[in-house]
């Protein structure tokens, strides 16, 4: 079973404490469309977050 994930888009945005709620809502509502969303702190600037959209 091949489980490659294709990165569709990545963007750096200002980090706020509630960003994970948006990512969670997107993941819950769009998983049937083979989409997944990720959020990580930028390693170089902890005030920024990296938001990534994947096709699964």
PyMOL commands that set and color helices and strands:
alter all, ss='L'
color gray80, all
select helices_A, chain A and resi 19-33
alter helices_A, ss='H'
color red, helices_A
select strands_A, chain A and resi 6-14+35-41+48-55
alter strands_A, ss='S'
color yellow, strands_A
deselect
rebuild
show_as cartoon
